[in-house]
Amino acid sequence: MARFSFKLPDIGEGIAEAEIVAWHVKVGDMVEEDQQLADMMTDKATVEMESPVAGRVVKVAGEVGDQIAIGSVLVEFETEGEDAAVEPAEEVPLADGMVEPTPAMEQAIPTTGEEEQRGGDRRTAEERRFEERSDPQRRQAERRAPESPAASEAEGRAATDKTQFLASPAVRRRARDLGVDLSQVKAGSDRLRHSDLDAYLLYSGGAVPRTGAAKRPDEAIKVVGLRRKIAENMQEAKRRIPHFTYVEEMDVTALEQTRAMMNADRGDNPKLTLLPFLITAMARTLPDFPMLNARYDDEVNVINRSGAVHMGMATQTDSGLSVAVIRDAQDRDIWGLAREIARLADATRAGKASREELSGSTITISSLGPMGGVVSTPVINRPEVAIVAVNKVEEKPVVVDGQIVIRKRMNLSLSCDHRVVDGWDAASFMQELKKLLESPLKLLSMR
C-alpha cells in the first residue's frame, strides 16, 4: 500500500487560504477517482474539490468552517501500491485540525448481514447509536411511526382489562396524542368511538390546549461559508460606513404598460421584469452623478470614480445573498440586460459563477420583487458608496389633474455613504431617475 497526499491547489489568483464549507467524505471511506471530496470557498466563490486518485481516506484536514492554506494537505489517501500513476507522498506536516484515524479505521471493517441490508453502511454500532440519539427528525419520525396491527391489538386488550371499557387502537392512539384520559369520556354505545372523543373535547370542558404548530427543537448553527462572509461584510459595512437612506415614490403606470407590450411580442427573448428598465435608467443617469458610481478605499482615503457602470445585482441563493456583476451595463439594451440578468442569476444560484462574475461592482441594485415591501434601508456593498433597493409596485388612488385615479406606484430606496455622497446629490440623482422611469419612451430612445 502507498500513501498519497492531496494538497489544496491554488483555486483563485492571489488567494492564500480557503474555507471548508462541506465535506463529502470521512476517514475510512473508499473513494473513486474524480469523486467529490469537499467544497472549498474563497471570497464568494465555492469550488468543488475532486479526488485525483482512488483509495481509502486516512486523514482529512480540519472541520467545516476551518481555513486551509493553499498548498497544505487537504486529504491523505491509502492507495494500491501497484498503481503506477500514484506515488507515495512526501512527509508533510499536517495542518491544524487534521484528524488522525483511530485504530479501528486503520483495519478493514467487516460487513455484517445487517450492514448489507443497510446498503453497505460501514459505520460502527456506536456511531449509529449516537446519530440516532442526536437526530431529532429521526426520533420524531419514530414517534409517529405506525404501530404494527399485533402491537395495536395487544395495547387495546391490555387497556380494556385495566379500565373496563372498549375502544379501538386508533381511538386510544388519538386520545393518547391529545392527552385525554379515556376513563373520563362517556361512551354513546358499547364502545368508545371517535365521535365520543369529539363530544368530550367540544362539550364536556375537556378540551386540551393546542397550538397552531409543533415546537421546533433548539439548534446551534455554525456560521460558515457564504453565511460567514455575509456576516463579516455586513458588520464591516455598518461599522465603517455612515449610511443615510433617501426614498422616492415613482409612478410606474406607463412603464408597466410598456413592459407588458414588449413581453407580448418578445419572440425568443427572455421575459422582461422591471429590473432591466431600472438598470437602464440608472446607467443613463449615473454619468451626471459620478460620486455615486464609485468605490471608496478608506484605508488610503481615495475615492475611485468609475467611468463604466458595473452593476452589482443582489441574488438570493440557498446559502445566502451573493452579488453578481453585470459588466458595462451602460452598453447593453433592455433585452441584452434581461439575458445577462437571467444568466448570472442561474449561475450564482447554482454556485457556478466565477470569481470575476462576483466581484468588481461599482454600484448595486437589490430587488425582492412582489415581496419588496413599502420602504427599505439597504446596506451598502462595501467598498461601493451607494445601493438602490426596489420596493413593490402597488395600485394607489392618486390625484392627477384634479381627478382621483388609480395608478401604479413604487418606492425606490437609495442608501449612500455620507463620507462621499451628500444628501443633495442623492436627492438630485433620484429625481433624474424618476423622470426617466415615468417616461419610458424617453428611456428607451436615449443612447
N, C-alpha and C positions, 0 to 999 in steps of 0.2 A: 504494500500500500504506500501511497505517496501523499504528501501534503501540498495543497495549492492555496495561496493567499490571494484573494481578490481585493485589490486596493481601489479605493474610491477614485474614479477618474476625474479629470477637470471637466465639469459639466456647465461651465459658464466662464466667459472671459473675465479675469480679474477676481474670481471667487476663491476665497481661502478655505471656506468650510461650507458644509451643507447640513441641513437638519433632517433627522429621520422622522418621517411623518407616518409611516406604516411599515410593518414587517409582514412578509408573506411566507416566511419560513421560520423555523426554530431549530435549535440544536437537536441533532438526531434525525432530522428529516433527510430523506433521499430526494435529490433534485436532478432534473434533466438539464441538458444544455439549453440555453435560451429561456429557461423558466424564470419567471419574475421573482426577484428576491426581496426588494424593498422599494419604497417610494421616498425619494430624497427631494428636499425643497431648498431652493435658493432664491432670495427675494420673493417673487410671487409665482415662479415657475416650478412645477413639480415634474421631476424626471424619474422614470421607471428604470431601476437597475435590474439587469438580467444576468443570469449565471453564464460565465464563459465556458464552464465545464460541467460534466455530470459527476456526481459524487454525493457523499454524506456530509451534512453541515456539522462541523465540530466546534466552531466558535463564531459568535456574532458580536459586532461592535455596538455596545450601547443599547438603550431603550428608546421608545418613541419619545421625541422631544429633545433628545441629545444632539449636540452639534459634533459633526465628524469632520476632521481636517482632510482636505484634498491630499491624496497620496497615502493616507493611512489605511490599515486593513479594515475592510467592511465585513467580509465573511471569509472564514477559512474552511476549506473542504478537505475531506479524505477521499482520494481518488484511486482508481485501479493503477497499479504500478506499471502494467504493460501499456498503458495509454501513452503513446509516444508524443502526443500533442500536449501533454501536461507534464511540466517539470516540477520537481519539488520546490516549494517556495523558500526563499531565504528567510532566516530568522528575523522577524520584525517585531519590535516591542508592541504590545497591544495598547490600543487607545484606552483612555479612561472609560470604565463601564463595560469592558469586554467580558463576556460571560464565559467562564470555564465550564466544560462538560463535567457532569457527575460521573462516577464510575459506572453507574447503570447505563449512561448514554454511550460510554466507550465500547460496550459489548453489544452483540446482536441481541435484539429483543424478540423473544419467541412470540409467535402468533397463536393464540388460543382459538378454539371454535367460536367463543363469544365475540372475539375481536373480528373474526371473519364475517360474522353476521353484521357487525357494525361497519363493514366496508373497509377493513384493514386499519381500523383505529389503533394506533400504536401507543396511546397514552397509558401510563401506569394507572393501576386502580386508584391510587391515592390522588393522582391528578384529576381523574374523572369525578371522584367524590368531591374534591374541592370545587371544581367547576359547577357541579350540580348544586352544591350548597350556596355558591356565590352568585348564581344566575336567578334573579327574581322572576324573570319571564318564564323560565323553566318551572320554577316552583309554582307560579300562578297557573300555568297550563296543567300541571299535575293535579292541583287542587280542583281544577274544573273538569278533569278527565272523567268521562262517563264510567260508572261502576259496571262491573260485569253483571249480567242478569242473576247469576247464582248469588253473588255478594249482596245484591239489592234485595233478593227474596229473603236471604238469611237475616238481613238487617230488619226487614219488615216483621218477620216472625218473632225475633227477639224483642222488638219494641212492643209487639202485640201482647206477648206474655207478661211484660212488665207493667203495662198501663191498662190492659183490659179494654182496648178499643182497636178497631180495624182501620187501616189506612194504607194506600198503595205506596210502594217505594218512591214514586215520583212526588206524591204529596209530602212524604216525610222529608225528602231532599229539599223541596221548596220551603217547607217550614223551617228546616234547619238553616238554610241560607238566609231566611228573613229573621231568624232569632225568635221564632214563635214556639211556645210550649203547647204541643198539641193536646195536652190534657186540659187546657183551658178553652178549647174550641168545641162548640156544640155541633154534633153530627145531625144532619137532616134525615138520615136513613140508617141502615145497619152498619155503615162505614163512613169515615171522613172522606170528603171529596174536595176538589179544588174550589168548588162553589162555597163550601162551608168555610174554607180558609179565607176566601174573598169577603164573605159576610162578616167574619170575625174582624178582619182588618178595617172594613168600612164602617161597621155599625156598633161594634162592641167595645170601642175605646181601646182596642188593642193594636192600633196602627203602629208600626215600627218606623222610627225616624229613618228616612232615606235621603241620600244626597244625589245630586244630578250626575256625579261622575265618581269613579273609583279613585281612591287616593294613590298617587304615584309614589314609588319608593324614592328615598333620598338618593342623590347621586353626587359623586365627586368627579368632575370632568377636568382632565389635564388640558391646559391651553397649549396647543402645539400647532405647527404648520402655519397655514394661512390665517387661522384664527389668532395665533400669537402675533403674526406680522401686522394684522389689522389693529390689534390692541396696542402694539408699540407705536404704530404710525399715528393713530388717533390721539394717543396720550401726548406724543411729541407735538402734534399739530395744535392741540388745545393749550398745551403748556407754553409753547413758544410763539404762537400767533395770536395777536389781539383781534378777534373776529368782530365784525359787525354785519348785520343782515338787513338788506333792503328788499321789500316786497312790493310788486306792482301787479295790479289786476289788468287783464287784457281781454278784449272782445275777439274771440276766435270763430265767430259765426261764419264769416266769409272764408276763412282758412279751412274750416271743416267741410264746407261745401266744395271747395276746390279739391281737397283731398279725396272726397267721395267721388267726384267727377273723374279724377285721374285714376283712381282704383278701378272704376268701371271699365276703363279702356287701357289696362296696363299690359295686356299681352303676356309675354314671358317674364316681365319684370316682377320683383317681389312686391307684396302688398305694402302700401305706404302707411306708416304710423305718423304721429306728429313729430317724431324725433328728427327725421331728415330736414323738415322745414325749419325747426328750431336751430339746428346746427348751421343750416344755410344762412339764416338771419344773423346768427352770432358771428359767423365768418365774414359776412359783409359789413358788420358794424365794428368789429374789433380794430381794423386799421386806424380808425379815428380815436380809439381808446387803447393805445399800446400799453398803458400801465396795468391793464387787466390781463393782457396776454403775455404774462411774464413769469419768471421764476426768481425767487429771492434767496440768494446764498447768504444767510445771516451769519455764517462763520467768518466771512471776509467782507461783509457789508457791500455786496454787489448785486444789483438788480439786472437780470439779463432779459431784455425785451425781445420777443421772438417776432421775426417778420412773417413766418408761416404760422398757420393755426393748426397745431397738432392737438386735436380734440380728444380729451380723455372721456371715456364712456363707462360710467359705473355699471358693472354687470354682476348680478347675483348668481352665485354658484352654490352647490351643495356644501362647500367648505367655508363660504363667506363671500364678502364683496371683493371683487377684483376690478381694476381699471384697465380696460383695453384702449388702445390708442389708434384713432383714425388719422393717419398721416396726411398732411396737406389738404385739410378739409376745404380750404378756400378754392381748390382747383376741381372739386367734384360737383356734379349736378345732383338734383334730387334723387334720381334713380341710382346713380353711382353711389351716393351716400347710403341709400337703402340696402344695396347689395353688400357694401362693406360692413354696415352695422350687423346684418344677418350673419355674415361670415365670421366676424370677430366674436359675436355673441356665442355662436355654436362652438368655435374653437376654445373659447375661455371656459364655457360650462363643461366641456369635455376634458379640460385640463391639457389641451393640445396647443394652446397659444404659446408662441415663442417669447423669449426674454425681450426681444426688440418690440414685440407687439404689446408688451405690458409695461413699457417704460418710455419716458421722454415726452409726456404730455405737457402742454403749456397752459391749458385751462380745461376744466372738467364739467360735464353735464350729467346730472343724475335724475332719473325718472322712474317712478313706481307705477306709471300708467294710471288705470282707474283707481288704484289704492293710494294715489298721491297726496291725499289729504287736502286741507284748505291752505295751510301755511306750513312751511318747514324752515329749519335753520341748519342747512348742510354744513359739514365740517370740511375745511379746505384740505385738498390733497397736496400736502407739503412736498416739495418747496414751491408749488404754484401759489398764486396770490388771490385767486378767485374761483368760485364754483357756482353753477346755476342749478337749482332744483326745480323740477317741473311738477306742479301740482295738478290735481284732477280737473277735468272740464265739467262744468255744471251749467244747467239751464237756470237762468235767473230773470226775474222781472226787472227791467231797467227802463229808464226814461230816455227816449230818442225823439228829438224834435217835438218835445212836449207831450208825447204819447207813451204810455206804458206798453212795452213789448217784451216778448221772451227772447233772450239772446243767450248764446253760449259764451261763458266767461271762464277764464283760467288765471290763476295766480302764478307768477314766476318769482322764486326766492333767490336772491343773489347774496352770497356771503363773500366778504373781502377781507384781506389783510390790511388793517388800518395803518400799518407801518409804511405801506406802499401806495394804497388807494385811499383817496379822500371820499367823503360822503357825496360831495358834489359830482365827482367823476362817476361814482356808482349810479347815482340817480340819472345823470345825463345819458349814460350808456343804456339804461333800462328804457328811457323814453324813446331813444332812437330805435331800439329793438322793438318796442311796441308799435311804432309807426310801420315797420316792415311786416310784422305779423298780422296787423289789422288791414294790410293792403297786399294780399297775396299775389295779385297780378304784378305789382311793382317788385315784389320779392323775386318772382320767377323771371322777370325780364331784365333784372340787373346783372351786369357782368363786370 
